[in-house]
Amino acid sequence: MTSSPLPTAPRRGRSLRRLLVPAALVAGALAVQVPSATAAPRPDPARPGPQLQLQLQLQLQRDADALTAVGATGVQARLAEPGGPDLTVTSGVADLATGQPVSPDGHFRIASVTKAFVATVVLQLVGEQRLSLDDPVERWLPGVVSGNGNDGRAITVRHLLQHTSGLHDDYPDYTSAEDFRLHRYDSRTPEQTVARAMSHRPDFRPGTKWAYSNTGYVLLGMVVERVTGRPWHEEARERIIRPLGLDHTSRPGTSPVLPQPHARTYQAFTADGPLVDVTEQVGPGVNGEAGLVSTTADLGLFLRALLDGRLLAPAQLRQLERTVPVGRDLRKLMPGARDGLGLFSRPLPCGGVSWGHEGGDAGWITATGVTADGRRSVAVSLSGVRADTPEDVLRVERAMSGLVDDALCGGATARTD
């Protein structure tokens, strides 16, 4: 997600996930991904048997079809755990003009799911004692957070990670189809994005409330670079992407194109207006808080590694899992959600909680979830989502959350049968 939800009807031109936080076109294509012979898994008695796997896949397909029914042009979803084949489904189309089917391995812009990568790098630096969660922003970025009542001495790294800084978000966005055509290739520096926020007074005193802030993660990217001497995305590549073998995760930077295969994505800039192809654009991701391109397979592997302790030491993982309540508007969309450091926890209907992040920009929406033990993950990418009213937004969110819950709870049931 790229900003907090709004309680009123969406302002046209803003992506759906900016408003969230994050009739079916054709029958969905059903596919099971078979592991390669060079990476044969060991048998796992905890995995569901063939009949239950089929039931899980059919449910995943129904949930993906439900997302095209509420306004997505294309959907791909993947349920994964170690030791067996991933379950993948698709629904809708990848291209409205050609009717090309959605690839289960398609690339997409993950938008604010990138925040989980940024937070992981920050927590690794904390574990290396190169940074403290209690460090004031002023220590690392002197004079950057100042003016109009903004005070970097009062805002800590933890505040930035957990959206409790109070910084006002004034994030650039397209206001119309014409604005998109004129500015789709524009790029901005992190300093320029932060300066927009500094032109406003803070929304509240640091640590007293919660409000989703992209600007906070732009600042975290700047802090990582000050601490390490390298941009945050280079640190993420060396610390996360390469060690885990996330071969389909990259940062396009100012390139407006995506690796193949990928769906095309669309956005309506006026209520009941036409869908505009917004696939090719630079977007705001070059500013530091977002910007990665990935696949459902790579996102699932990242989340499982994060929750099972492969990326963080126990002390830092405990810090990640220390949550605070989210704001009232987000609670309406995501009941029971709480914010950790780079991930949100949500109660599962089968018991326990899931961890994940949502993101959306440039016509894409991404939702992720992983069980608390890091064994089972689900990732879903939506393209061309249309939602003209708050009720539409709620329907999309509920359908997306339902897919994540069904996928993770179905696997949990398998272990107790």
VENGI-V689785 format. One record per residue. N is the residue number from 1. PSI is psi in whole degrees, -180 to 180 (none if undefined). NEAR is the number of other ideal C-beta (glycine too) atoms within 12 Angstrom. Layout:
n=N psi=PSI near=NEAR
n=N psi=PSI near=NEAR
This chain:
n=1 psi=152 near=51
n=2 psi=1 near=46
n=3 psi=174 near=43
n=4 psi=158 near=37
n=5 psi=158 near=37
n=6 psi=140 near=29
n=7 psi=-5 near=19
n=8 psi=179 near=13
n=9 psi=146 near=18
n=10 psi=138 near=34
n=11 psi=120 near=23
n=12 psi=146 near=28
n=13 psi=-21 near=27
n=14 psi=141 near=38
n=15 psi=154 near=50
n=16 psi=-43 near=52
n=17 psi=-25 near=47
n=18 psi=-30 near=42
n=19 psi=-29 near=40
n=20 psi=-41 near=47
n=21 psi=none near=47
n=22 psi=none near=51
n=23 psi=124 near=13
n=24 psi=137 near=24
n=25 psi=-48 near=31
n=26 psi=164 near=24
n=27 psi=141 near=19
n=28 psi=147 near=33
n=29 psi=134 near=29
n=30 psi=130 near=25
n=31 psi=140 near=25
n=32 psi=127 near=25
n=33 psi=124 near=27
n=34 psi=130 near=15
n=35 psi=150 near=17
n=36 psi=158 near=10
n=37 psi=-22 near=7
n=38 psi=-8 near=6
n=39 psi=51 near=14
n=40 psi=126 near=12
n=41 psi=154 near=18
n=42 psi=146 near=12
n=43 psi=141 near=11
n=44 psi=110 near=18
n=45 psi=-15 near=12
n=46 psi=-12 near=22
n=47 psi=149 near=27
n=48 psi=150 near=30
n=49 psi=176 near=17
n=50 psi=-40 near=15
n=51 psi=-43 near=12
n=52 psi=-34 near=23
n=53 psi=-41 near=23
n=54 psi=-41 near=18
n=55 psi=-42 near=23
n=56 psi=-41 near=41
n=57 psi=-40 near=34
n=58 psi=-39 near=23
n=59 psi=-41 near=32
n=60 psi=-40 near=45
n=61 psi=-45 near=34
n=62 psi=-41 near=28
n=63 psi=-36 near=39
n=64 psi=-41 near=49
n=65 psi=-33 near=32
n=66 psi=-31 near=32
n=67 psi=-38 near=45
n=68 psi=-31 near=41
n=69 psi=-27 near=26
n=70 psi=7 near=35
n=71 psi=3 near=38
n=72 psi=141 near=52
n=73 psi=-29 near=44
n=74 psi=149 near=48
n=75 psi=138 near=54
n=76 psi=140 near=53
n=77 psi=149 near=56
n=78 psi=128 near=46
n=79 psi=128 near=51
n=80 psi=152 near=44
n=81 psi=160 near=37
n=82 psi=148 near=27
n=83 psi=12 near=20
n=84 psi=174 near=31
n=85 psi=145 near=28
n=86 psi=149 near=40
n=87 psi=121 near=45
n=88 psi=143 near=38
n=89 psi=158 near=44
n=90 psi=161 near=45
n=91 psi=153 near=42
n=92 psi=-153 near=44
n=93 psi=156 near=32
n=94 psi=-21 near=39
n=95 psi=118 near=27
n=96 psi=-29 near=27
n=97 psi=-38 near=14
n=98 psi=-17 near=10
n=99 psi=14 near=17
n=100 psi=135 near=24
n=101 psi=157 near=27
n=102 psi=136 near=46
n=103 psi=136 near=35
n=104 psi=-11 near=41
n=105 psi=23 near=28
n=106 psi=149 near=44
n=107 psi=152 near=38
n=108 psi=158 near=51
n=109 psi=122 near=49
n=110 psi=-5 near=52
n=111 psi=-125 near=48
n=112 psi=-3 near=53
n=113 psi=-22 near=53
n=114 psi=-29 near=51
n=115 psi=-32 near=49
n=116 psi=-34 near=50
n=117 psi=-45 near=53
n=118 psi=-47 near=49
n=119 psi=-38 near=48
n=120 psi=-42 near=43
n=121 psi=-45 near=45
n=122 psi=-46 near=49
n=123 psi=-33 near=42
n=124 psi=-41 near=36
n=125 psi=-35 near=34
n=126 psi=-44 near=33
n=127 psi=-28 near=25
n=128 psi=3 near=19
n=129 psi=30 near=14
n=130 psi=-6 near=21
n=131 psi=151 near=31
n=132 psi=145 near=23
n=133 psi=-22 near=31
n=134 psi=1 near=17
n=135 psi=132 near=29
n=136 psi=149 near=28
n=137 psi=-34 near=41
n=138 psi=-29 near=23
n=139 psi=-40 near=21
n=140 psi=-27 near=31
n=141 psi=68 near=31
n=142 psi=129 near=15
n=143 psi=-4 near=18
n=144 psi=-43 near=32
n=145 psi=94 near=40
n=146 psi=162 near=23
n=147 psi=146 near=20
n=148 psi=33 near=19
n=149 psi=-4 near=22
n=150 psi=135 near=36
n=151 psi=105 near=25
n=152 psi=-14 near=35
n=153 psi=-23 near=20
n=154 psi=-8 near=24
n=155 psi=127 near=42
n=156 psi=170 near=34
n=157 psi=-41 near=42
n=158 psi=-43 near=34
n=159 psi=-43 near=41
n=160 psi=-45 near=49
n=161 psi=-33 near=45
n=162 psi=11 near=41
n=163 psi=38 near=49
n=164 psi=21 near=35
n=165 psi=-27 near=42
n=166 psi=-2 near=36
n=167 psi=136 near=47
n=168 psi=131 near=29
n=169 psi=118 near=37
n=170 psi=73 near=27
n=171 psi=136 near=39
n=172 psi=144 near=36
n=173 psi=161 near=35
n=174 psi=138 near=32
n=175 psi=-14 near=18
n=176 psi=170 near=20
n=177 psi=-38 near=23
n=178 psi=-41 near=14
n=179 psi=-41 near=21
n=180 psi=-47 near=33
n=181 psi=-35 near=18
n=182 psi=-31 near=13
n=183 psi=12 near=23
n=184 psi=-21 near=27
n=185 psi=8 near=17
n=186 psi=150 near=23
n=187 psi=156 near=24
n=188 psi=154 near=27
n=189 psi=158 near=21
n=190 psi=-38 near=37
n=191 psi=-38 near=22
n=192 psi=-39 near=24
n=193 psi=-43 near=36
n=194 psi=-38 near=42
n=195 psi=-35 near=25
n=196 psi=-43 near=27
n=197 psi=-36 near=40
n=198 psi=-13 near=30
n=199 psi=-5 near=20
n=200 psi=154 near=21
n=201 psi=152 near=17
n=202 psi=155 near=34
n=203 psi=-28 near=28
n=204 psi=169 near=23
n=205 psi=137 near=19
n=206 psi=134 near=33
n=207 psi=-2 near=22
n=208 psi=-21 near=16
n=209 psi=-179 near=25
n=210 psi=132 near=32
n=211 psi=128 near=36
n=212 psi=132 near=46
n=213 psi=109 near=44
n=214 psi=-37 near=47
n=215 psi=-36 near=48
n=216 psi=-39 near=52
n=217 psi=-26 near=52
n=218 psi=-44 near=48
n=219 psi=-38 near=46
n=220 psi=-40 near=54
n=221 psi=-39 near=46
n=222 psi=-38 near=35
n=223 psi=-45 near=46
n=224 psi=-43 near=41
n=225 psi=-37 near=28
n=226 psi=-39 near=28
n=227 psi=-42 near=28
n=228 psi=-21 near=25
n=229 psi=4 near=11
n=230 psi=151 near=18
n=231 psi=152 near=27
n=232 psi=-36 near=43
n=233 psi=-28 near=34
n=234 psi=-40 near=22
n=235 psi=-42 near=34
n=236 psi=-38 near=41
n=237 psi=-45 near=22
n=238 psi=-29 near=20
n=239 psi=-27 near=32
n=240 psi=-57 near=39
n=241 psi=-50 near=31
n=242 psi=-47 near=15
n=243 psi=-35 near=19
n=244 psi=-9 near=29
n=245 psi=38 near=16
n=246 psi=75 near=34
n=247 psi=-13 near=18
n=248 psi=21 near=29
n=249 psi=128 near=37
n=250 psi=168 near=30
n=251 psi=111 near=35
n=252 psi=-16 near=30
n=253 psi=-124 near=21
n=254 psi=6 near=20
n=255 psi=131 near=20
n=256 psi=-1 near=23
n=257 psi=159 near=22
n=258 psi=153 near=37
n=259 psi=153 near=23
n=260 psi=149 near=16
n=261 psi=158 near=22
n=262 psi=153 near=32
n=263 psi=161 near=44
n=264 psi=152 near=37
n=265 psi=159 near=45
n=266 psi=157 near=37
n=267 psi=138 near=46
n=268 psi=129 near=32
n=269 psi=-8 near=30
n=270 psi=154 near=20
n=271 psi=129 near=16
n=272 psi=12 near=12
n=273 psi=172 near=16
n=274 psi=155 near=16
n=275 psi=130 near=29
n=276 psi=133 near=30
n=277 psi=114 near=26
n=278 psi=22 near=36
n=279 psi=-44 near=35
n=280 psi=107 near=23
n=281 psi=159 near=36
n=282 psi=-47 near=31
n=283 psi=176 near=49
n=284 psi=-1 near=44
n=285 psi=-20 near=47
n=286 psi=-6 near=34
n=287 psi=-10 near=43
n=288 psi=-26 near=43
n=289 psi=-13 near=51
n=290 psi=-160 near=50
n=291 psi=-6 near=43
n=292 psi=148 near=46
n=293 psi=139 near=41
n=294 psi=-168 near=46
n=295 psi=165 near=42
n=296 psi=-34 near=47
n=297 psi=-46 near=37
n=298 psi=-40 near=38
n=299 psi=-41 near=47
n=300 psi=-43 near=46
n=301 psi=-43 near=35
n=302 psi=-48 near=45
n=303 psi=-39 near=49
n=304 psi=-41 near=38
n=305 psi=-35 near=31
n=306 psi=-44 near=43
n=307 psi=-23 near=37
n=308 psi=5 near=25
n=309 psi=8 near=21
n=310 psi=-22 near=23
n=311 psi=-25 near=35
n=312 psi=144 near=34
n=313 psi=158 near=19
n=314 psi=-40 near=15
n=315 psi=-41 near=18
n=316 psi=-34 near=31
n=317 psi=-37 near=31
n=318 psi=-39 near=18
n=319 psi=-43 near=29
n=320 psi=-38 near=38
n=321 psi=4 near=29
n=322 psi=111 near=21
n=323 psi=162 near=27
n=324 psi=157 near=25
n=325 psi=145 near=22
n=326 psi=174 near=32
n=327 psi=162 near=28
n=328 psi=-41 near=18
n=329 psi=-41 near=26
n=330 psi=-34 near=35
n=331 psi=-31 near=22
n=332 psi=-36 near=23
n=333 psi=-34 near=38
n=334 psi=76 near=39
n=335 psi=134 near=20
n=336 psi=-1 near=23
n=337 psi=143 near=40
n=338 psi=151 near=27
n=339 psi=125 near=42
n=340 psi=-139 near=40
n=341 psi=89 near=43
n=342 psi=-10 near=50
n=343 psi=153 near=45
n=344 psi=145 near=47
n=345 psi=145 near=31
n=346 psi=141 near=40
n=347 psi=139 near=24
n=348 psi=142 near=30
n=349 psi=-20 near=21
n=350 psi=5 near=21
n=351 psi=151 near=16
n=352 psi=-165 near=24
n=353 psi=160 near=30
n=354 psi=159 near=44
n=355 psi=143 near=42
n=356 psi=-173 near=51
n=357 psi=151 near=51
n=358 psi=158 near=52
n=359 psi=153 near=52
n=360 psi=139 near=50
n=361 psi=157 near=50
n=362 psi=37 near=48
n=363 psi=-8 near=47
n=364 psi=150 near=51
n=365 psi=136 near=54
n=366 psi=136 near=57
n=367 psi=142 near=58
n=368 psi=157 near=54
n=369 psi=148 near=52
n=370 psi=144 near=42
n=371 psi=158 near=41
n=372 psi=-24 near=31
n=373 psi=-1 near=25
n=374 psi=13 near=31
n=375 psi=-38 near=31
n=376 psi=133 near=46
n=377 psi=157 near=41
n=378 psi=141 near=50
n=379 psi=139 near=53
n=380 psi=137 near=57
n=381 psi=130 near=58
n=382 psi=138 near=54
n=383 psi=151 near=49
n=384 psi=39 near=43
n=385 psi=133 near=49
n=386 psi=129 near=40
n=387 psi=109 near=40
n=388 psi=-15 near=27
n=389 psi=163 near=23
n=390 psi=-33 near=23
n=391 psi=-38 near=18
n=392 psi=-44 near=25
n=393 psi=-44 near=41
n=394 psi=-40 near=28
n=395 psi=-43 near=26
n=396 psi=-46 near=42
n=397 psi=-43 near=41
n=398 psi=-40 near=25
n=399 psi=-39 near=35
n=400 psi=-45 near=49
n=401 psi=-36 near=39
n=402 psi=-40 near=33
n=403 psi=-46 near=47
n=404 psi=-46 near=49
n=405 psi=-46 near=37
n=406 psi=-41 near=36
n=407 psi=-47 near=51
n=408 psi=-35 near=50
n=409 psi=-32 near=33
n=410 psi=-42 near=36
n=411 psi=-38 near=42
n=412 psi=-39 near=32
n=413 psi=-36 near=22
n=414 psi=-31 near=31
n=415 psi=-17 near=24
n=416 psi=-5 near=13
n=417 psi=none near=16
